[in-house]
Amino acid sequence: MKKILIALFVFPLFAASQNPIEDSLFIHKIAVNILSSDAAYNNLHYLTKNIGDRLSGSPQTYLAEQWGAQTMEDAGADNVIMQECMVPHWVRGGTDNATIIYKDKNSNQQKYALHILALGNSVGTGISGLHQPLMRVNNFDDLEAKKAEVRGKIIFYNCPFDDTLINTFAAYGKNVIYRTSGADRAAKYGAVGVIVRSMSNSPGNYPHTGSLHYNDSTKQIPAAALGLDDVKKLDTLFDENIPVACSMFTYGRMLPDTIAHNVIGELKGTEHPEQIITVGGHLDSWDPAEGANDDGTGIVQSIEVLRVLKALNYQPKHTIQFVLFANEENGTRGAKMYADEAKRNNEQHIFALESDAGGFTPRGFYFDVSDNTSMKKINSWKSLFTPYYGDRFQTGEAGADVGYLTQTPQAGLAPDSQRYFFIHHAATDIFENVDIREMKLGAINMAALIYLVDKYGL
C-alpha cells in the first residue's frame, strides 16, 4: 500500500500520460544509457578537436557535414539526407588588431594594444587601417545626443550587460543591438569605424565576435568587438577626459555565396510516417575557437537522442528528423531552406525542438505553442523531468533555427545561463569548457520530451 501511495504522489494521474509509471521507467532507461555511454564525449571531442571552428563556407564546414552524416548513420539513422542550401561566405582575412595612443599626466605619449575581433560580415579597414580619434558613447541615446561630433571618428559603444537580470540571455537580448546595428547607426552620422563592448559579462580580456547587419542606406564601415579588460582601460581614460586616438586593422570581406548542407538523419515513423518531429542544433560556429558550447553540444545532444532511441529499440509513431542546421551564425540560411522545403513539399511538422543555449545543466524548456490545451498537456509531464533537473517549463522563443517552422509547436532546451556568455563567440568556447555530464543531462531531457510528444502528441 505504501508503494502505491508513493507512486501516486510522485506520478500524479493526468490526462496527457495514461502510463506515468511506464513513462518514468522508460525515461530512466534513457538516462542510464546516456550517462553510461562514451558516445557524447567522443563525438564532441572529435567535432571540436579534429574539425574545430566551422564558419559557413570554410573548409571545416564540409568536414563537419561529412562527420555529421557518418555519425548519425553510425547512431542508427534509417537514412541521412544532405539538404543543399546557399550560405554566405565571410572570411576574417587576417589577425585583427588595434592600438590606442594617448598622453599621460606628464604629457608623454603612450600606446596600448587592444584585444579586438572583427564582427562577422563586417568589411575590413584595408591594409592601411584606420587612424582616427576614438569617441565613447554609452548607448544609442548618447549617440543621438552627440551626433554632431561623430563624423570622422571611430565610435566605441560601451553598454554593459545588466547584471541584475538572472537570465543572462535577457541581458544579451537588450545589448546585442549594438553589435548588429551599431555600425549602421554610427555610419549615419559619418563615423568611419566602430568598436563594440563585447556581448559578455565575463571577467578577462577575450573579445566576443558575432554577426552585424548593414543596411543599403548607409556606408558599410568596419566594426570589431573589444575585450572587457580593455573596456576598463578605455573607461579610465575617458573618465579623466584624456583624448584617445585609435589605429585599427581588420581584414574581413564577403566572398560569393557558396553551397552548404543541412544534415538530416531520420527515424521513420511506424504509425504516422508522414508527420514529422524535428530535433536539432546548428553545425556552424564562429572562428575564434572550437564552437564547443555554441553549438557543438546542441549537435551532440541531438545525435544522442537518435542514438539512445535506437539503442533502446524504440519504434517512433511519427518520423523524427535530427537536423544539423547550416549557417545559423551569420545568416540562418539552413533553417530557411529546411522550412521552405517543408512548405514546398506540404510536409506535416507536428513539433520541433532545438538545443542552442550551451551544454550546461538543464533547467527546463521554453515552449512556443499556440493553444492552451497543448501547454496543459506539456505541464502535466513536468514531474517526469524533475529527477533530471529539466522541469522548469516556460513559454518563450524556442530558437533561431526551428523558429522558421512558424505553424509548428516548438521548444528550446533551457540550460542554466550563468556561464554561457563567458564563452559565447569567444576563444574560450572550447571542449575543455564543457562539462560532459551536464551536457548528457540536457540530452536526457531532450530525449524524454521527444519520446512523450511522439507517444502522446500535442
C-alpha positions as CSV (number, residue, x, y, z in Angstrom):
1,M,0.0,0.0,0.0
2,K,2.8,2.4,0.9
3,K,4.4,1.8,-2.5
4,I,1.1,2.6,-4.3
5,L,0.7,5.9,-2.4
6,I,4.3,6.9,-3.2
7,A,3.7,6.2,-6.9
8,L,0.6,8.3,-6.9
9,F,2.4,11.1,-5.2
10,V,5.4,11.1,-7.5
11,F,3.4,10.4,-10.7
12,P,0.1,12.2,-10.4
13,L,-2.6,10.9,-12.7
14,F,-3.0,13.2,-15.7
15,A,-4.9,13.0,-18.9
16,A,-1.8,13.6,-21.2
17,S,0.0,10.5,-20.0
18,Q,-2.0,7.4,-19.3
19,N,1.0,5.5,-18.1
20,P,3.1,7.8,-16.0
21,I,5.0,4.9,-14.2
22,E,5.7,3.3,-17.6
23,D,6.9,6.6,-19.0
24,S,9.1,7.2,-15.9
25,L,10.7,3.8,-16.3
26,F,11.5,4.4,-20.0
27,I,12.9,7.8,-19.3
28,H,15.1,6.2,-16.6
29,K,16.4,3.8,-19.2
30,I,17.2,6.7,-21.4
31,A,19.1,8.3,-18.6
32,V,21.0,5.2,-17.7
33,N,22.0,4.6,-21.3
34,I,23.2,8.2,-21.9
35,L,25.0,8.6,-18.6
36,S,26.9,5.3,-19.1
37,S,27.8,5.9,-22.7
38,D,31.0,7.5,-24.1
39,A,29.3,8.4,-27.3
40,A,28.6,12.1,-26.4
41,Y,32.2,12.6,-25.1
42,N,33.7,11.0,-28.2
43,N,31.5,12.9,-30.6
44,L,32.1,16.3,-29.1
45,H,35.8,15.7,-28.8
46,Y,36.1,14.7,-32.4
47,L,34.0,17.7,-33.6
48,T,36.0,20.2,-31.6
49,K,39.5,18.8,-31.7
50,N,39.6,17.2,-35.2
51,I,37.5,19.7,-37.1
52,G,37.4,22.8,-34.9
53,D,35.7,26.1,-35.9
54,R,33.1,25.7,-38.6
55,L,32.2,29.1,-40.0
56,S,30.0,28.8,-43.1
57,G,32.0,28.3,-46.3
58,S,35.2,27.3,-44.5
59,P,36.9,24.0,-45.3
60,Q,35.8,22.8,-41.9
61,T,32.2,23.2,-42.9
62,Y,32.4,20.3,-45.2
63,L,34.4,18.2,-42.8
64,A,31.7,18.7,-40.2
65,E,29.0,17.8,-42.7
66,Q,30.7,14.6,-43.5
67,W,31.3,13.8,-39.9
68,G,27.7,14.6,-39.0
69,A,26.3,12.3,-41.7
70,Q,28.5,9.4,-40.8
71,T,27.9,9.9,-37.0
72,M,24.1,9.8,-37.5
73,E,24.4,6.8,-39.7
74,D,26.5,5.1,-37.1
75,A,23.9,6.0,-34.4
76,G,21.3,4.1,-36.4
77,A,19.5,6.6,-38.6
78,D,17.3,4.9,-41.1
79,N,18.6,7.3,-43.8
80,V,20.6,10.5,-44.0
81,I,19.7,13.4,-46.2
82,M,22.1,16.2,-47.3
83,Q,19.8,19.2,-48.0
84,E,21.6,21.7,-50.1
85,C,21.4,25.5,-49.4
86,M,23.4,28.5,-50.4
87,V,25.2,30.3,-47.5
88,P,27.1,33.5,-47.0
89,H,30.9,33.1,-47.1
90,W,32.6,35.7,-44.9
91,V,36.3,35.4,-44.1
92,R,38.3,37.2,-41.4
93,G,41.2,37.6,-43.7
94,G,43.9,38.2,-41.1
95,T,44.7,39.0,-37.5
96,D,42.6,41.9,-36.2
97,N,44.4,44.4,-34.0
98,A,44.1,47.9,-32.6
99,T,46.2,50.3,-30.6
100,I,45.2,53.4,-28.8
101,I,47.5,56.4,-28.4
102,Y,47.1,59.0,-25.7
103,K,49.2,61.3,-23.4
104,D,49.8,60.5,-19.7
105,K,49.8,63.1,-16.9
106,N,53.3,64.1,-17.9
107,S,52.3,64.7,-21.5
108,N,54.3,61.6,-22.6
109,Q,52.8,59.7,-25.5
110,Q,51.6,56.2,-24.6
111,K,50.5,53.3,-26.7
112,Y,48.3,50.5,-25.5
113,A,47.3,47.4,-27.6
114,L,43.6,46.5,-27.6
115,H,42.3,42.9,-27.9
116,I,39.7,43.0,-30.7
117,L,37.9,40.7,-33.1
118,A,36.2,41.9,-36.2
119,L,32.5,41.3,-36.2
120,G,31.2,38.7,-38.6
121,N,30.0,40.0,-42.0
122,S,32.0,43.3,-41.4
123,V,34.0,45.0,-44.0
124,G,37.7,45.4,-43.2
125,T,39.8,48.5,-42.8
126,G,42.2,47.5,-45.5
127,I,45.9,47.1,-45.1
128,S,46.3,50.8,-44.3
129,G,44.0,50.6,-41.4
130,L,42.0,53.4,-39.7
131,H,43.8,56.1,-37.7
132,Q,41.2,58.4,-36.1
133,P,40.1,59.8,-32.8
134,L,38.1,57.3,-30.6
135,M,34.8,58.5,-29.2
136,R,32.9,56.8,-26.4
137,V,29.1,56.6,-26.4
138,N,27.1,54.6,-23.8
139,N,24.0,53.8,-25.8
140,F,22.1,54.9,-28.9
141,D,20.5,57.9,-27.0
142,D,24.0,59.0,-26.2
143,L,25.0,58.7,-29.9
144,E,22.0,60.8,-30.9
145,A,22.9,63.5,-28.3
146,K,26.5,63.6,-29.6
147,K,25.7,63.1,-33.3
148,A,27.3,66.4,-34.3
149,E,30.7,65.2,-33.0
150,V,30.6,61.7,-34.7
151,R,31.9,62.5,-38.2
152,G,35.4,61.1,-38.8
153,K,35.5,59.2,-35.5
154,I,35.8,55.6,-34.5
155,I,32.9,55.1,-32.2
156,F,33.3,53.0,-29.0
157,Y,30.0,51.6,-27.8
158,N,30.2,50.9,-24.1
159,C,26.9,49.5,-22.9
160,P,27.4,46.8,-20.2
161,F,25.2,43.8,-19.5
162,D,22.5,44.3,-16.9
163,D,23.9,42.0,-14.3
164,T,20.7,42.3,-12.2
165,L,19.0,40.0,-14.7
166,I,19.2,36.4,-13.6
167,N,18.7,35.0,-17.1
168,T,21.7,36.3,-18.9
169,F,20.0,35.8,-22.3
170,A,17.7,38.7,-21.3
171,A,20.8,40.9,-20.8
172,Y,22.2,39.7,-24.1
173,G,18.8,40.4,-25.8
174,K,18.9,44.0,-24.6
175,N,22.5,44.7,-25.7
176,V,23.0,42.7,-28.9
177,I,21.5,45.5,-31.0
178,Y,24.8,47.4,-30.5
179,R,26.6,44.6,-32.3
180,T,24.1,44.0,-35.0
181,S,23.2,47.7,-35.7
182,G,25.8,49.8,-34.1
183,A,27.9,50.3,-37.3
184,D,24.8,51.4,-39.3
185,R,23.7,53.8,-36.6
186,A,27.2,55.4,-36.3
187,A,27.8,55.5,-40.1
188,K,24.6,57.5,-40.5
189,Y,26.4,60.4,-38.8
190,G,29.8,60.0,-40.5
191,A,31.7,57.6,-38.3
192,V,34.5,55.7,-40.0
193,G,34.6,52.6,-37.7
194,V,33.1,51.0,-34.6
195,I,34.4,49.1,-31.6
196,V,31.7,47.4,-29.5
197,R,32.0,46.3,-25.9
198,S,31.8,42.5,-26.2
199,M,28.4,40.9,-25.6
200,S,29.6,39.3,-22.3
201,N,29.6,39.7,-18.6
202,S,32.7,37.7,-18.1
203,P,36.0,38.7,-16.5
204,G,39.1,38.6,-18.7
205,N,40.0,40.1,-22.0
206,Y,38.6,37.8,-24.7
207,P,36.6,39.7,-27.3
208,H,33.3,38.1,-28.4
209,T,32.6,38.2,-32.1
210,G,29.2,37.8,-33.8
211,S,27.3,39.0,-36.8
212,L,26.3,42.5,-37.8
213,H,23.9,43.7,-40.4
214,Y,24.3,46.5,-42.8
215,N,21.5,48.5,-44.4
216,D,21.7,49.6,-48.0
217,S,21.1,53.2,-47.0
218,T,24.3,53.7,-45.1
219,K,28.0,53.3,-45.8
220,Q,29.5,50.0,-44.6
221,I,32.2,50.7,-42.0
222,P,34.5,48.3,-40.2
223,A,33.3,47.0,-36.8
224,A,35.0,44.9,-34.1
225,A,34.3,43.7,-30.5
226,L,36.6,44.5,-27.6
227,G,37.7,42.5,-24.5
228,L,36.3,43.7,-21.2
229,D,39.6,44.4,-19.5
230,D,40.4,46.8,-22.3
231,V,37.0,48.4,-21.8
232,K,38.1,49.2,-18.3
233,K,41.3,50.8,-19.6
234,L,39.3,52.9,-22.1
235,D,36.8,53.9,-19.4
236,T,39.6,55.1,-17.2
237,L,41.0,57.4,-19.9
238,F,37.6,58.8,-21.0
239,D,36.5,59.3,-17.4
240,E,39.6,61.5,-17.0
241,N,38.8,63.4,-20.2
242,I,42.0,62.2,-21.9
243,P,41.8,62.4,-25.7
244,V,42.3,58.9,-27.3
245,A,43.3,58.2,-30.9
246,C,43.0,54.7,-32.3
247,S,44.7,52.7,-35.1
248,M,42.5,49.8,-36.1
249,F,43.3,47.0,-38.6
250,T,40.7,44.4,-39.7
251,Y,40.6,42.4,-42.9
252,G,37.2,40.8,-43.2
253,R,35.4,40.5,-46.5
254,M,32.5,38.7,-48.1
255,L,33.1,36.2,-50.8
256,P,30.3,34.9,-53.1
257,D,27.7,32.7,-51.6
258,T,28.6,29.0,-51.5
259,I,27.0,25.6,-51.1
260,A,26.4,24.0,-47.7
261,H,24.0,21.4,-46.4
262,N,21.6,20.7,-43.6
263,V,22.5,17.2,-42.5
264,I,19.3,15.4,-41.7
265,G,19.1,11.9,-40.1
266,E,15.7,10.2,-40.0
267,L,13.9,7.6,-37.9
268,K,10.8,6.6,-39.9
269,G,7.5,6.6,-38.1
270,T,5.6,3.3,-37.7
271,E,2.1,4.8,-37.5
272,H,2.2,8.3,-38.9
273,P,5.4,8.5,-41.1
274,E,4.0,11.5,-42.9
275,Q,4.1,13.5,-39.6
276,I,7.5,14.9,-38.7
277,I,9.1,15.7,-35.3
278,T,12.3,17.8,-35.6
279,V,15.1,17.9,-33.2
280,G,18.4,19.7,-33.8
281,G,21.1,22.4,-33.4
282,H,23.4,24.3,-35.7
283,L,26.6,22.8,-37.1
284,D,28.4,26.0,-37.9
285,S,30.3,28.1,-35.4
286,W,32.4,31.2,-35.2
287,D,36.1,31.1,-36.0
288,P,38.0,32.2,-32.8
289,A,37.6,28.8,-31.1
290,E,36.1,25.3,-31.5
291,G,32.3,26.0,-31.2
292,A,32.0,23.6,-28.3
293,N,29.1,25.1,-26.5
294,D,27.8,27.1,-29.5
295,D,26.6,24.8,-30.8
296,G,28.7,21.6,-30.6
297,T,26.8,20.5,-27.5
298,G,23.4,21.0,-29.2
299,I,24.6,18.9,-32.2
300,V,25.9,16.1,-30.0
301,Q,22.8,16.2,-27.8
302,S,20.6,15.8,-30.9
303,I,22.6,12.9,-32.1
304,E,22.4,11.4,-28.6
305,V,18.6,11.5,-28.8
306,L,18.8,9.5,-32.1
307,R,21.4,7.1,-30.7
308,V,19.6,6.3,-27.4
309,L,16.2,5.8,-29.1
310,K,17.8,3.2,-31.4
311,A,19.8,1.6,-28.6
312,L,16.6,1.1,-26.6
313,N,14.8,-0.3,-29.7
314,Y,12.2,2.5,-29.5
315,Q,9.8,2.5,-32.5
316,P,8.6,6.0,-33.0
317,K,5.0,6.6,-34.2
318,H,6.0,9.6,-36.1
319,T,9.0,10.3,-38.3
320,I,11.7,12.0,-36.3
321,Q,14.2,14.2,-38.2
322,F,17.5,15.1,-36.5
323,V,18.8,18.2,-38.2
324,L,22.3,19.7,-38.1
325,F,21.4,23.1,-39.4
326,A,23.8,25.1,-41.6
327,N,24.6,28.7,-41.2
328,E,22.8,29.8,-38.1
329,E,25.5,32.2,-37.0
330,N,25.6,34.7,-39.9
331,G,22.5,34.1,-42.0
332,T,20.2,31.2,-40.8
333,R,20.1,30.1,-44.4
334,G,19.9,26.4,-43.4
335,A,16.8,26.9,-41.3
336,K,15.2,28.9,-44.0
337,M,15.8,26.2,-46.5
338,Y,14.5,23.5,-44.2
339,A,11.3,25.4,-43.6
340,D,10.9,26.3,-47.3
341,E,11.3,22.7,-48.3
342,A,8.8,21.6,-45.7
343,K,6.3,24.1,-47.1
344,R,7.1,23.3,-50.7
345,N,6.6,19.5,-50.1
346,N,3.5,20.0,-47.9
347,E,5.1,18.2,-45.0
348,Q,3.3,17.9,-41.7
349,H,5.6,19.1,-39.0
350,I,4.0,18.5,-35.6
351,F,6.8,19.5,-33.2
352,A,10.3,21.0,-33.3
353,L,12.9,21.0,-30.6
354,E,16.2,23.0,-30.6
355,S,19.3,23.0,-28.4
356,D,21.4,26.2,-28.9
357,A,22.0,27.6,-25.4
358,G,25.1,25.6,-24.4
359,G,25.7,22.3,-22.7
360,F,25.2,23.5,-19.2
361,T,23.0,21.9,-16.5
362,P,19.4,21.8,-17.9
363,R,16.7,23.8,-16.1
364,G,13.8,23.1,-18.5
365,F,12.4,24.2,-21.8
366,Y,11.0,27.3,-23.4
367,F,7.8,26.4,-25.3
368,D,6.2,28.3,-28.2
369,V,2.8,26.7,-28.6
370,S,-0.3,28.3,-29.9
371,D,-3.1,26.8,-27.8
372,N,-3.7,26.3,-24.0
373,T,-4.6,22.7,-24.4
374,S,-1.2,21.7,-25.7
375,M,0.5,23.7,-22.9
376,K,-1.7,22.0,-20.3
377,K,-0.6,18.6,-21.6
378,I,3.0,19.6,-21.6
379,N,2.7,20.9,-18.0
380,S,1.2,17.6,-17.0
381,W,4.6,15.9,-17.8
382,K,6.7,18.1,-15.5
383,S,7.1,15.5,-12.7
384,L,8.7,13.1,-15.2
385,F,11.5,15.7,-15.8
386,T,12.1,16.6,-12.1
387,P,14.7,13.9,-11.5
388,Y,16.8,15.2,-14.4
389,Y,16.6,19.0,-13.4
390,G,14.5,19.8,-16.5
391,D,11.1,20.6,-15.1
392,R,11.1,24.4,-15.4
393,F,8.6,24.8,-18.3
394,Q,8.2,28.4,-19.5
395,T,6.7,30.0,-22.6
396,G,9.1,31.8,-24.9
397,E,11.1,31.7,-28.0
398,A,12.3,28.2,-28.9
399,G,15.3,29.0,-31.1
400,A,16.5,30.7,-34.2
401,D,16.5,27.6,-36.4
402,V,13.2,25.9,-35.5
403,G,11.6,29.4,-35.4
404,Y,11.2,29.3,-39.2
405,L,8.6,26.5,-38.8
406,T,6.1,29.2,-37.9
407,Q,3.0,27.0,-37.7
408,T,4.7,24.2,-35.7
409,P,4.7,23.9,-31.9
410,Q,8.3,24.4,-30.7
411,A,10.5,24.1,-27.8
412,G,14.1,25.1,-26.9
413,L,16.2,23.4,-24.3
414,A,16.9,25.9,-21.5
415,P,20.2,25.2,-19.6
416,D,21.5,27.3,-16.8
417,S,22.7,30.5,-18.4
418,Q,25.1,31.9,-15.9
419,R,28.3,30.8,-17.7
420,Y,27.2,30.9,-21.3
421,F,28.3,34.5,-22.1
422,F,31.7,33.8,-20.6
423,I,32.5,31.7,-23.7
424,H,29.9,32.8,-26.4
425,H,31.6,33.6,-29.7
426,A,35.0,33.9,-28.0
427,A,38.3,32.0,-28.0
428,T,37.2,30.3,-24.7
429,D,34.4,28.2,-26.4
430,I,36.5,25.0,-26.4
431,F,35.9,21.4,-25.5
432,E,37.6,21.9,-22.1
433,N,34.9,24.3,-21.1
434,V,32.1,21.7,-21.5
435,D,31.1,19.6,-18.5
436,I,30.2,16.4,-20.3
437,R,27.8,15.2,-17.6
438,E,25.8,18.4,-17.7
439,M,25.6,18.1,-21.5
440,K,24.4,14.5,-21.1
441,L,21.7,15.6,-18.7
442,G,20.5,18.0,-21.4
443,A,20.3,15.1,-23.9
444,I,18.3,13.1,-21.4
445,N,15.7,15.8,-21.1
446,M,15.5,16.3,-24.8
447,A,15.1,12.6,-25.4
448,A,12.4,12.4,-22.8
449,L,10.5,15.3,-24.4
450,I,10.7,13.8,-27.9
451,Y,9.5,10.4,-26.5
452,L,6.5,12.0,-24.8
453,V,5.5,14.1,-27.8
454,D,5.8,11.1,-30.1
455,K,3.8,8.9,-27.8
456,Y,1.0,11.3,-26.8
457,G,1.1,14.1,-29.3
458,L,0.2,17.7,-28.5
